[in-house]
Amino acid sequence: MDYINLTHTGTVEIQTERLLLRRFVLGDANEMFREWASHENVTRYLTWDKHSSVSETKTFLMQRLNDYESPDNYFWAIQLKDEGVLIGSISAAILNERSKFADAGYCLGERFWGNGYASEALRAVMDYMIYDVKINRIESVHSVNNPKSGRVMQKAGMIYEGRCRQNYITGSGKYQDSDLYALVKEDFESNYKPGVKDFLDLGEIRLSMQSLSLKCTECYGGDKAKNFVPAYLFDITEKNSGIICGEINLRLGFNDNLYYGGHIGYTVYESFRNMGVATGACGIILELAKEQGFKKVIVTNNYTNKASRRVCEKIGGRLIRIAKLPEWHDLYIQGQRFVCIYEITL
């Protein structure tokens, strides 16, 4: 396989379900100092000591603002999207360019602990680094005296790899043993592949719910040249009359193309919209996904399509991030520029 360079983008904005990850500005100094940089409970397990004044925080930020000039710098402020409150920071440092290997670190104000914000930010950054920057491995460590940080890494999808003895020193000068967690792209993608790769006998599976039924029109074999995976194709029909309301498919596999396109694609014909057809059909297809051995699926939609986003929320989707489409993707060629990436745990 030919070596491919990382696609450095610098620190660009990332939106998740509840958070906005953005560049710091110097005006953030007061809030950063107040919320976490001056707190010993926050900094005791970090490599830097608590700040004694806002002036110290401003000096720190000035250096980080200068670092933004480099395209391989990834350092985000974490802000609550609705309230506009700054709650912490998260970064990804490139450790080895050729091996496509990065280290993630994060810090959150104490009053924001326990809400899942850190794992939400970390998951979005991992997705971004893997699919936008083309990192293959991303890791993170936490002090053995701070096990809550390990739970953040687990919730974000990282895998425990072992204990490192005295591998860093805190700002106060104390050596720390740490636990190492990491995720490689292969691990990530294994979460979204079906347990059963072959097509099932649909005659033994219930494909109806309330007033809707799915009628299989094709078991598509895929196209390796186009990076298309196999898929079931269905008509969405009204159960009693047999009237076709739309189309839906379930794609069996996972790759870069499908990360942006999703496992489930559907179209509801205009005269049947706003009637719960999409939600009902997706509910049926998710039951088929369980039978196929999926543990998780990804569903995506145009970030401007509010109706489709509501469908994703109704069927249990969690917004991982709003992603910029790569220029090679069919959706980009068709005119889309961004997609919302939802994850559904089955």
C-alpha positions as CSV (number, residue, x, y, z in Angstrom):
1,M,0.0,0.0,0.0
2,D,1.4,3.4,-0.9
3,Y,2.1,5.8,1.9
4,I,-0.5,8.6,2.2
5,N,0.3,11.8,4.1
6,L,-2.0,13.1,6.8
7,T,-4.5,15.7,5.6
8,H,-3.8,18.5,8.1
9,T,-6.7,21.0,8.5
10,G,-5.7,22.9,11.6
11,T,-8.2,23.5,14.4
12,V,-11.6,23.9,12.7
13,E,-15.0,24.1,14.3
14,I,-16.7,20.8,15.3
15,Q,-20.4,20.6,16.4
16,T,-21.8,17.7,18.5
17,E,-25.2,17.2,20.0
18,R,-24.6,19.6,22.9
19,L,-21.2,21.1,22.3
20,L,-19.3,23.5,20.0
21,L,-15.6,22.8,19.7
22,R,-13.8,26.0,18.4
23,R,-10.6,27.9,18.5
24,F,-9.7,29.8,21.6
25,V,-9.6,33.6,21.5
26,L,-7.8,35.8,24.0
27,G,-11.2,37.0,25.3
28,D,-11.7,33.5,26.8
29,A,-9.0,34.0,29.4
30,N,-11.2,35.2,32.2
31,E,-13.7,32.3,31.7
32,M,-10.9,29.8,31.4
33,F,-9.2,31.0,34.6
34,R,-12.5,31.0,36.5
35,E,-13.9,27.7,35.3
36,W,-10.8,25.4,35.4
37,A,-7.3,26.8,35.0
38,S,-7.2,28.1,38.7
39,H,-8.7,25.0,40.2
40,E,-6.4,22.5,42.0
41,N,-9.0,19.7,41.7
42,V,-8.8,20.1,38.0
43,T,-5.1,20.4,37.4
44,R,-3.7,18.1,40.1
45,Y,-3.4,15.2,37.6
46,L,-2.3,17.3,34.6
47,T,1.2,18.2,33.3
48,W,0.7,21.9,34.1
49,D,0.0,23.5,37.5
50,K,-3.0,25.7,38.3
51,H,-2.8,29.3,37.2
52,S,-2.3,31.9,39.9
53,S,-3.7,34.8,37.9
54,V,-5.7,35.7,34.8
55,S,-2.5,37.2,33.4
56,E,-0.9,33.8,33.5
57,T,-3.9,32.4,31.6
58,K,-3.6,35.1,29.0
59,T,0.1,34.3,28.5
60,F,-0.8,30.6,28.1
61,L,-3.5,31.5,25.5
62,M,-1.3,33.8,23.6
63,Q,1.1,30.9,22.9
64,R,-1.7,28.7,21.9
65,L,-3.1,31.3,19.6
66,N,0.3,31.5,17.9
67,D,0.3,27.7,17.5
68,Y,-2.9,28.0,15.5
69,E,-0.8,29.2,12.6
70,S,0.5,25.7,12.1
71,P,-1.9,23.4,10.1
72,D,-1.0,20.4,12.3
73,N,-2.2,22.1,15.5
74,Y,-5.4,20.8,17.0
75,F,-6.6,22.5,20.2
76,W,-10.2,23.3,20.8
77,A,-12.2,25.3,23.4
78,I,-15.2,23.3,24.5
79,Q,-18.4,25.4,24.7
80,L,-22.0,24.5,25.6
81,K,-23.8,25.0,22.3
82,D,-27.1,26.4,23.7
83,E,-25.8,28.4,26.7
84,G,-22.6,29.7,25.1
85,V,-20.6,28.8,28.3
86,L,-17.0,27.8,28.0
87,I,-16.4,24.6,30.0
88,G,-13.0,23.2,29.0
89,S,-10.5,22.3,26.3
90,I,-9.5,19.3,24.2
91,S,-6.5,18.7,22.0
92,A,-5.0,16.1,19.7
93,A,-1.2,16.2,19.3
94,I,0.5,14.4,16.3
95,L,3.1,12.0,17.8
96,N,4.2,10.4,14.6
97,E,3.4,11.7,11.2
98,R,4.3,8.7,9.2
99,S,2.6,6.2,11.6
100,K,-0.5,8.5,11.7
101,F,-0.5,8.4,15.4
102,A,-1.9,11.1,17.8
103,D,-2.4,11.7,21.5
104,A,-5.6,13.2,22.9
105,G,-5.9,15.3,26.1
106,Y,-8.8,17.1,27.7
107,C,-9.7,19.3,30.7
108,L,-13.1,20.2,32.0
109,G,-14.2,22.6,34.7
110,E,-15.3,20.8,37.9
111,R,-18.9,22.0,37.9
112,F,-19.4,20.4,34.5
113,W,-18.2,16.9,35.5
114,G,-20.6,14.0,35.4
115,N,-22.7,15.2,32.4
116,G,-20.9,13.2,29.6
117,Y,-19.4,16.4,28.0
118,A,-15.9,15.1,28.0
119,S,-16.7,11.8,26.3
120,E,-18.9,13.6,23.8
121,A,-16.1,15.9,22.9
122,L,-13.5,13.1,22.8
123,R,-15.6,10.9,20.6
124,A,-16.1,13.8,18.1
125,V,-12.4,14.6,18.1
126,M,-11.6,10.9,17.5
127,D,-14.0,10.8,14.5
128,Y,-12.5,14.0,13.2
129,M,-8.9,12.9,13.5
130,I,-9.6,9.5,11.9
131,Y,-11.8,10.6,9.0
132,D,-10.7,14.2,8.3
133,V,-7.1,14.2,9.2
134,K,-6.6,10.4,8.4
135,I,-5.0,9.4,11.7
136,N,-4.9,5.6,12.2
137,R,-4.3,5.5,15.9
138,I,-5.3,7.9,18.7
139,E,-4.5,7.3,22.4
140,S,-4.9,9.0,25.7
141,V,-3.6,8.4,29.3
142,H,-4.9,9.3,32.7
143,S,-3.4,9.2,36.2
144,V,-4.2,6.0,38.0
145,N,-5.4,8.3,40.8
146,N,-8.0,9.7,38.4
147,P,-10.1,6.7,37.3
148,K,-13.0,8.9,36.3
149,S,-10.9,10.0,33.3
150,G,-10.6,6.4,32.3
151,R,-14.4,6.0,32.2
152,V,-14.5,9.0,29.8
153,M,-12.1,7.2,27.5
154,Q,-14.2,4.0,27.7
155,K,-17.4,5.8,26.9
156,A,-15.8,7.5,23.9
157,G,-14.9,4.1,22.5
158,M,-11.2,3.7,23.5
159,I,-9.8,0.4,24.5
160,Y,-7.6,-0.2,27.6
161,E,-4.0,-1.2,26.6
162,G,-2.1,-1.2,29.9
163,R,-0.4,0.7,32.7
164,C,2.6,3.0,32.1
165,R,4.9,3.5,35.1
166,Q,5.9,7.1,35.9
167,N,5.4,8.2,32.3
168,Y,4.8,11.8,33.0
169,I,5.3,14.4,35.7
170,T,2.6,16.8,36.9
171,G,2.9,20.6,37.0
172,S,3.6,20.3,40.8
173,G,6.5,17.9,40.1
174,K,5.0,14.6,41.0
175,Y,5.6,11.5,38.8
176,Q,2.4,9.7,37.8
177,D,1.7,6.2,36.8
178,S,-1.0,6.2,34.1
179,D,-3.4,3.9,32.3
180,L,-3.2,3.9,28.5
181,Y,-6.3,3.8,26.3
182,A,-6.3,3.9,22.5
183,L,-8.4,3.4,19.4
184,V,-7.2,2.4,16.0
185,K,-9.3,2.8,12.9
186,E,-9.8,-0.9,12.6
187,D,-11.2,-1.0,16.1
188,F,-13.6,1.8,15.3
189,E,-14.9,0.3,12.1
190,S,-15.4,-3.2,13.7
191,N,-18.2,-1.6,15.8
192,Y,-20.3,-1.0,12.7
193,K,-20.0,-4.3,10.8
194,P,-22.8,-6.9,10.8
195,G,-22.2,-10.2,12.6
196,V,-23.8,-12.0,9.7
197,K,-22.3,-11.0,6.4
198,D,-24.7,-13.0,4.1
199,F,-28.2,-12.0,3.3
200,L,-30.8,-13.5,5.6
201,D,-34.0,-15.4,4.7
202,L,-36.4,-12.5,4.9
203,G,-39.4,-14.9,5.0
204,E,-38.5,-15.7,8.6
205,I,-38.2,-12.0,9.7
206,R,-41.1,-9.7,10.5
207,L,-40.9,-6.7,8.2
208,S,-44.0,-4.8,9.3
209,M,-45.0,-2.5,12.1
210,Q,-48.4,-0.9,12.7
211,S,-49.6,0.3,9.3
212,L,-46.4,-0.2,7.4
213,S,-44.6,-3.1,5.7
214,L,-41.3,-3.4,3.8
215,K,-41.2,-5.3,0.5
216,C,-37.7,-6.4,-0.6
217,T,-37.1,-5.4,-4.2
218,E,-33.4,-6.4,-4.4
219,C,-30.5,-8.0,-2.5
220,Y,-27.8,-5.8,-4.0
221,G,-24.4,-7.5,-4.1
222,G,-22.3,-4.3,-3.9
223,D,-19.6,-2.9,-6.1
224,K,-16.0,-3.1,-4.9
225,A,-14.8,-0.7,-7.6
226,K,-17.1,2.0,-6.3
227,N,-16.6,1.0,-2.6
228,F,-20.3,0.2,-2.4
229,V,-21.2,-2.6,0.2
230,P,-24.1,-5.1,-0.2
231,A,-27.5,-3.9,0.7
232,Y,-31.2,-4.8,1.1
233,L,-33.5,-2.6,-1.0
234,F,-37.1,-2.3,0.1
235,D,-40.3,-0.5,-1.0
236,I,-42.1,1.1,2.0
237,T,-45.8,0.1,1.6
238,E,-49.0,0.8,3.4
239,K,-49.8,-2.6,4.9
240,N,-53.5,-2.9,4.0
241,S,-53.6,-1.3,0.6
242,G,-50.1,-2.1,-0.7
243,I,-49.6,1.5,-1.8
244,I,-45.9,2.3,-2.1
245,C,-45.0,5.3,0.2
246,G,-41.2,5.4,-0.4
247,E,-38.0,3.4,-0.4
248,I,-35.5,2.3,2.2
249,N,-32.3,0.3,2.3
250,L,-29.9,-1.3,4.8
251,R,-26.2,-1.5,3.9
252,L,-24.2,-4.4,5.1
253,G,-20.6,-3.4,6.0
254,F,-18.6,-0.4,6.8
255,N,-15.9,1.8,5.1
256,D,-15.0,5.4,4.6
257,N,-17.7,5.9,2.0
258,L,-20.4,4.5,4.4
259,Y,-19.2,6.6,7.3
260,Y,-20.5,9.6,5.5
261,G,-23.4,7.9,3.8
262,G,-24.7,5.8,6.7
263,H,-26.1,2.2,7.0
264,I,-29.7,3.3,6.3
265,G,-30.9,5.4,3.4
266,Y,-34.5,6.3,2.8
267,T,-36.8,8.4,0.6
268,V,-40.5,9.1,1.4
269,Y,-42.6,10.2,-1.5
270,E,-43.9,13.8,-1.1
271,S,-47.6,12.9,-0.6
272,F,-46.7,10.7,2.3
273,R,-44.4,13.0,4.2
274,N,-45.1,14.3,7.7
275,M,-47.1,11.2,8.5
276,G,-44.5,9.2,10.4
277,V,-43.6,7.0,7.5
278,A,-39.9,7.5,7.7
279,T,-39.8,6.9,11.5
280,G,-41.9,3.8,11.1
281,A,-39.8,2.4,8.3
282,C,-36.6,3.0,10.1
283,G,-38.0,1.3,13.1
284,I,-38.6,-1.8,11.0
285,I,-35.2,-1.7,9.4
286,L,-33.5,-1.4,12.7
287,E,-35.1,-4.7,13.8
288,L,-33.6,-6.3,10.6
289,A,-30.2,-4.8,11.5
290,K,-30.4,-6.5,14.9
291,E,-31.1,-9.8,13.1
292,Q,-28.1,-9.2,10.9
293,G,-25.9,-8.9,14.0
294,F,-25.3,-5.2,14.0
295,K,-24.5,-3.7,17.5
296,K,-24.4,-0.1,16.2
297,V,-25.3,1.6,13.0
298,I,-24.6,5.0,11.6
299,V,-27.4,7.1,10.0
300,T,-26.5,10.4,8.2
301,N,-28.5,13.2,6.7
302,N,-28.0,16.7,5.2
303,Y,-27.5,19.0,8.1
304,T,-30.1,21.4,6.6
305,N,-32.8,18.7,6.5
306,K,-34.5,19.3,9.9
307,A,-37.2,16.7,9.2
308,S,-34.7,14.0,8.7
309,R,-32.8,15.1,11.8
310,R,-36.0,14.7,13.8
311,V,-36.4,11.2,12.5
312,C,-32.9,10.3,13.6
313,E,-33.7,11.6,17.1
314,K,-37.0,9.7,17.3
315,I,-35.3,6.4,16.4
316,G,-32.7,6.8,19.1
317,G,-29.9,8.5,17.1
318,R,-27.2,10.4,19.0
319,L,-25.5,13.2,17.0
320,I,-21.8,12.5,17.0
321,R,-20.8,15.5,14.9
322,I,-21.6,17.6,11.8
323,A,-18.9,16.5,9.3
324,K,-17.6,18.2,6.2
325,L,-18.0,15.9,3.2
326,P,-14.8,14.9,1.3
327,E,-14.8,16.0,-2.3
328,W,-14.6,12.4,-3.6
329,H,-17.9,11.4,-2.0
330,D,-21.0,11.0,-4.1
331,L,-23.0,13.3,-1.8
332,Y,-20.5,16.1,-2.3
333,I,-20.6,15.6,-6.1
334,Q,-24.4,15.9,-5.8
335,G,-24.1,19.2,-4.1
336,Q,-24.1,18.5,-0.3
337,R,-21.3,19.9,1.8
338,F,-22.0,18.8,5.3
339,V,-23.7,15.7,6.9
340,C,-25.0,15.0,10.4
341,I,-23.5,11.7,11.6
342,Y,-25.8,9.9,14.1
343,E,-25.0,6.7,16.0
344,I,-27.7,4.3,17.0
345,T,-26.9,1.5,19.6
346,L,-29.1,-1.5,19.0
